[in-house]
Amino acid sequence: MYSLIKEMRKERNAAVDLYGCTCNSDKSAPKEVQEFQTLVSLLISVQNRDESTAAAMERLIARGLTVDSVNNMTEEDVLLVLGGVNFNKTKAKYI
């Protein structure tokens, strides 16, 4: 079974490879900001498709996703940016 899985995954072309949480940070940002963005991406990804998580992260990063920028956003602002991700109200509260 393991060899079959290795064969299926050799091209690394699944959604998680393209849009997974480690792919959703701003690679030009400082390391601490990238780590924070990855943490937010992980929070958003729970019970959510990778593509939807990536889209929400793009919107958040466009707003300047840093600890300081999130502290200056209201829960309602975060909710609007998250859009239709699953459990968006709870996730906005935790972010």
Backbone as CSV, one residue per row, in Angstrom:
resi,resn,N_x,N_y,N_z,CA_x,CA_y,CA_z,C_x,C_y,C_z
1,MET,0.825,-1.181,0.000,0.000,0.000,0.000,0.880,1.259,0.000
2,TYR,1.928,1.222,0.828,2.814,2.382,0.917,3.447,2.700,-0.434
3,SER,3.881,1.694,-1.157,4.495,1.942,-2.464,3.477,2.514,-3.450
4,LEU,2.224,2.099,-3.356,1.176,2.671,-4.214,0.946,4.146,-3.887
5,ILE,0.926,4.466,-2.625,0.750,5.859,-2.206,1.917,6.702,-2.686
6,LYS,3.132,6.186,-2.528,4.313,6.913,-3.007,4.221,7.173,-4.505
7,GLU,3.763,6.207,-5.247,3.622,6.358,-6.697,2.566,7.428,-7.028
8,MET,1.431,7.390,-6.348,0.369,8.369,-6.608,0.806,9.783,-6.235
9,ARG,1.659,9.907,-5.225,2.032,11.225,-4.716,3.344,11.766,-5.281
10,LYS,3.969,11.053,-6.203,5.289,11.450,-6.678,5.288,12.793,-7.407
11,GLU,4.180,13.166,-8.024,4.124,14.438,-8.747,3.758,15.621,-7.850
12,ARG,3.303,15.333,-6.661,2.937,16.383,-5.693,2.035,17.440,-6.323
13,ASN,0.912,16.999,-6.865,0.002,17.912,-7.549,-1.393,17.966,-6.915
14,ALA,-1.485,17.524,-5.672,-2.751,17.607,-4.959,-2.968,19.039,-4.454
15,ALA,-4.200,19.361,-4.126,-4.525,20.716,-3.640,-3.670,21.098,-2.438
16,VAL,-3.413,20.157,-1.556,-2.612,20.467,-0.368,-1.188,20.881,-0.745
17,ASP,-0.680,20.354,-1.849,0.662,20.718,-2.300,0.698,22.128,-2.872
18,LEU,-0.416,22.548,-3.450,-0.479,23.862,-4.085,-0.993,24.944,-3.147
19,TYR,-1.931,24.572,-2.265,-2.619,25.559,-1.431,-2.535,25.268,0.063
20,GLY,-1.729,24.314,0.468,-1.644,23.943,1.874,-1.172,25.103,2.744
21,CYS,-1.325,24.960,4.028,-1.032,26.042,4.972,0.382,26.593,4.851
22,THR,1.331,25.747,4.520,2.705,26.229,4.403,2.921,27.058,3.141
23,CYS,1.964,27.024,2.215,2.060,27.787,0.957,1.375,29.146,1.052
24,ASN,0.696,29.421,2.152,-0.199,30.576,2.224,0.382,31.821,2.876
25,SER,1.667,31.842,3.130,2.241,33.040,3.748,2.946,33.884,2.693
26,ASP,3.160,35.144,3.043,3.876,36.075,2.172,5.364,35.787,2.303
27,LYS,5.942,35.175,1.277,7.345,34.748,1.345,8.323,35.923,1.387
28,SER,7.852,37.138,1.081,8.729,38.304,1.158,8.677,38.972,2.537
29,ALA,7.798,38.497,3.401,7.648,39.064,4.745,8.729,38.504,5.670
30,PRO,8.985,39.199,6.780,9.931,38.666,7.773,9.468,37.301,8.296
31,LYS,10.412,36.517,8.783,10.131,35.159,9.242,9.013,35.116,10.288
32,GLU,9.023,36.054,11.226,7.990,36.064,12.277,6.604,36.278,11.678
33,VAL,6.522,37.140,10.673,5.236,37.412,10.017,4.790,36.174,9.250
34,GLN,5.707,35.524,8.555,5.364,34.296,7.826,4.850,33.224,8.788
35,GLU,5.475,33.107,9.939,5.036,32.114,10.925,3.643,32.448,11.449
36,PHE,3.385,33.724,11.703,2.054,34.138,12.147,1.027,33.840,11.060
37,GLN,1.358,34.138,9.821,0.441,33.886,8.713,0.170,32.388,8.553
38,THR,1.174,31.566,8.753,0.977,30.122,8.692,0.057,29.663,9.808
39,LEU,0.220,30.238,10.990,-0.663,29.913,12.110,-2.114,30.285,11.790
40,VAL,-2.325,31.468,11.240,-3.680,31.892,10.859,-4.227,30.959,9.784
41,SER,-3.387,30.593,8.830,-3.807,29.675,7.776,-4.241,28.332,8.355
42,LEU,-3.509,27.837,9.334,-3.878,26.583,9.993,-5.229,26.705,10.677
43,LEU,-5.460,27.826,11.336,-6.734,28.037,12.011,-7.877,28.051,10.998
44,ILE,-7.682,28.740,9.883,-8.727,28.836,8.862,-8.959,27.478,8.196
45,SER,-7.926,26.665,8.082,-8.020,25.427,7.314,-8.892,24.350,7.955
46,VAL,-9.152,24.454,9.249,-9.946,23.436,9.929,-11.345,23.369,9.296
47,GLN,-11.734,22.179,8.859,-13.030,21.945,8.230,-13.250,22.843,7.011
48,ASN,-12.192,23.081,6.259,-12.270,23.968,5.099,-11.423,23.378,3.983
49,ARG,-11.804,23.631,2.751,-11.018,23.161,1.603,-9.756,24.011,1.462
50,ASP,-8.694,23.394,0.969,-7.423,24.101,0.808,-7.569,25.327,-0.092
51,GLU,-8.358,25.206,-1.155,-8.550,26.328,-2.069,-9.241,27.501,-1.381
52,SER,-10.222,27.217,-0.543,-10.935,28.276,0.188,-10.032,28.929,1.227
53,THR,-9.216,28.117,1.873,-8.257,28.647,2.842,-7.281,29.583,2.150
54,ALA,-6.756,29.160,1.002,-5.794,29.977,0.253,-6.424,31.297,-0.182
55,ALA,-7.675,31.251,-0.634,-8.353,32.475,-1.069,-8.547,33.438,0.103
56,ALA,-8.948,32.908,1.253,-9.125,33.753,2.437,-7.789,34.342,2.878
57,MET,-6.746,33.556,2.808,-5.412,34.051,3.186,-4.941,35.146,2.230
58,GLU,-5.226,35.001,0.954,-4.869,36.054,-0.002,-5.542,37.369,0.365
59,ARG,-6.822,37.279,0.742,-7.552,38.489,1.126,-6.978,39.096,2.407
60,LEU,-6.639,38.245,3.376,-6.062,38.747,4.626,-4.684,39.361,4.389
61,ILE,-3.855,38.701,3.597,-2.512,39.223,3.318,-2.595,40.537,2.551
62,ALA,-3.591,40.665,1.689,-3.781,41.933,0.966,-4.083,43.078,1.929
63,ARG,-4.642,42.738,3.097,-4.916,43.741,4.134,-3.720,43.930,5.054
64,GLY,-2.617,43.209,4.777,-1.409,43.329,5.594,-1.492,42.461,6.826
65,LEU,-1.521,41.161,6.653,-1.724,40.227,7.765,-0.488,40.133,8.652
66,THR,-0.495,40.919,9.726,0.522,40.862,10.770,-0.201,40.888,12.108
67,VAL,0.526,40.636,13.174,-0.086,40.696,14.504,-0.669,42.090,14.741
68,ASP,0.079,43.125,14.401,-0.398,44.499,14.613,-1.631,44.810,13.781
69,SER,-1.640,44.385,12.521,-2.804,44.696,11.676,-4.049,43.980,12.169
70,VAL,-3.889,42.748,12.640,-5.039,42.013,13.180,-5.533,42.676,14.462
71,ASN,-4.618,43.153,15.298,-5.023,43.843,16.520,-5.808,45.117,16.217
72,ASN,-5.574,45.708,15.055,-6.292,46.925,14.669,-7.588,46.646,13.918
73,MET,-7.871,45.371,13.634,-9.111,45.010,12.941,-10.164,44.609,13.971
74,THR,-11.404,44.892,13.654,-12.481,44.400,14.502,-12.806,42.966,14.094
75,GLU,-13.522,42.286,14.945,-13.958,40.927,14.621,-14.809,40.938,13.348
76,GLU,-15.625,41.968,13.195,-16.475,42.106,12.001,-15.619,42.284,10.743
77,ASP,-14.536,43.064,10.839,-13.625,43.229,9.701,-13.054,41.886,9.276
78,VAL,-12.592,41.121,10.247,-12.012,39.804,9.951,-13.072,38.903,9.328
79,LEU,-14.273,38.935,9.869,-15.368,38.119,9.348,-15.649,38.448,7.882
80,LEU,-15.667,39.718,7.556,-15.905,40.120,6.171,-14.802,39.631,5.242
81,VAL,-13.568,39.677,5.700,-12.443,39.238,4.872,-12.459,37.713,4.722
82,LEU,-12.833,37.000,5.773,-12.872,35.541,5.690,-13.912,35.070,4.682
83,GLY,-14.980,35.816,4.543,-16.002,35.434,3.571,-16.677,34.135,3.936
84,GLY,-16.772,33.240,2.967,-17.557,32.026,3.125,-16.818,30.818,3.659
85,VAL,-15.706,31.004,4.368,-15.043,29.831,4.935,-15.933,29.211,6.004
86,ASN,-15.817,27.921,6.178,-16.628,27.226,7.172,-16.301,27.718,8.580
87,PHE,-17.332,27.879,9.387,-17.206,28.330,10.773,-16.535,29.704,10.855
88,ASN,-16.841,30.571,9.886,-16.156,31.866,9.794,-16.378,32.744,11.021
89,LYS,-17.509,32.691,11.663,-17.743,33.529,12.845,-16.827,33.125,13.992
90,THR,-16.705,31.841,14.214,-15.828,31.357,15.283,-14.372,31.664,14.954
91,LYS,-13.990,31.453,13.706,-12.608,31.696,13.296,-12.262,33.174,13.380
92,ALA,-13.199,34.040,13.010,-12.962,35.486,13.112,-12.755,35.872,14.565
93,LYS,-13.529,35.280,15.455,-13.383,35.576,16.889,-11.998,35.150,17.389
94,TYR,-11.541,33.963,16.991,-10.249,33.472,17.453,-9.086,34.235,16.821
95,ILE,-9.229,34.650,15.586,-8.169,35.447,14.953,-8.088,36.784,15.638
